[in-house]
Amino acid sequence: MARLKLCEDVVGLVARVQVVVEALRQVDREVAEQLHRASRSVALNTWEGGASRGGNRRALLERAYASAHECMGCVKIGCALGYVPELEAAEVLWQLDSVAARLWTLCHRPR
């Protein structure tokens, strides 16, 4: 049940990140595209990892975790350069951090 909730939250995250992607596209297309791809990677690897077993499951969830951190970097760059409002960045970063923490827990849960 927790994995299903995480998957649903990740889909919401992609929609939330898309607002930042659109803001970034106006001024920094490369960072916008990187954020676009990384956010989709978080979602798709989380969903696939949730349906996988063993080492493949862990590898997919670790990839989703790393992509969440990549998204954080893109948002922080956009904020530092003044392209993303701080309040919007803070909300998106909080959601990314929450998802990353749950992914980390799933990856490192004792067997």
Secondary structure as UniProt FT lines:
FT   HELIX           2..25
FT   TURN            26..27
FT   HELIX           29..50
FT   HELIX           54..80
FT   TURN            81..82
FT   HELIX           86..107
//
